[in-house]
């Protein structure tokens, strides 16, 4: 089976900086995601992005590293990938709830 490398997938990224005041650190990670230009939605527990897998994994890595730039000494990042052979979008998953 051949998968189109440019198919649309969803990647959820949850950065968990181990700092006292985590919101400024998380905000910086979200700023990095926003600056990347990928489609994304911030949720209460994680940020979900949409696009080609390789690009989204690079953005997730950048968000992880942004936590160190913002002053964290330790960061745990959880990444989830939602994928289908024909591609998948955020809207396909949640439009019926909006």
N, C-alpha and C positions, 0 to 999 in steps of 0.2 A: 504494500500500500504506500502511496506517495501522498504526503500531506503538503498542502500549500504553505510555505513558510510565512507568507504574508496574511494568512487567515486571521480574523479578529478573535482574540481570546480575552478573558478577564483575568487580571492578577490583583489579588487583595494583598495589601501590605499593612501590617500593624507594627509600628515601631514602639518599643518599650524601653525608653531611656531610664536607667536606674539613677535618678536624681531626685532631689526633694521637690523642686518645682518643675514638673515635667511639661507643662503646657507650652512654655516658650520654645522648648526643644522640639516638641511635636509640631508646633507651628512652623518652625524652620524646615522640618522635613516635608511638610505639606507645601510650603513655598517652593521647594525644589521640584516637587512633583508638578505643581502648577506651571513653573517656568519651563518644564520639558515640552510642553505643548500637547501632551497626550490627553485624551478625554479621561476625566476622572470624576468620582463622587466621594465626598467625605461623609463617612458614617460615624456613629457614636463609638464604634470599637475599632474601625479600620477604614482605610481608603481603598476604593476599588477603581482600577484603571482598565482601559479598553484599548486594544491595538495589537500589533504583532508581538508575539511572545518574546523574541530576543530584545526588542526595544523596551518592553515593559520590565524585563528583568534588569536591564541596565538602569532604568529609572528607580526601581526598587532598591538597587545597590546604592544609588546616589542618595536616596532618602535615608537609608541606613547610615551612610557616612556623614550625612548632614547633621545627624545627632551629635557626632563627635565635634564637628565644626562649631556647634552651638554650646559646647561645654561639657557634654556627658563623658564620663570615663568608662562607662559600660553600657552597652545597648543589646537588647535582645530584639530581633526582628522576626516576625512570623509572616511567611509568604504562602498564599494559596493560589492555585492556578485552576481556572475553570475553562475547559476546552472541549471542542467537538470537531470532528473531521470536517464539518462544513462551516465551522466558525461559530461564535456566539457573542452576543452583545449584552450590555447592561439592561437595555430597554426590553429585550426579549424575556429577561428574567423577572423584571419588576414592574413593567408597564401596567399590568392588571391591578396593581396595588396603588397606583397613582390616580 
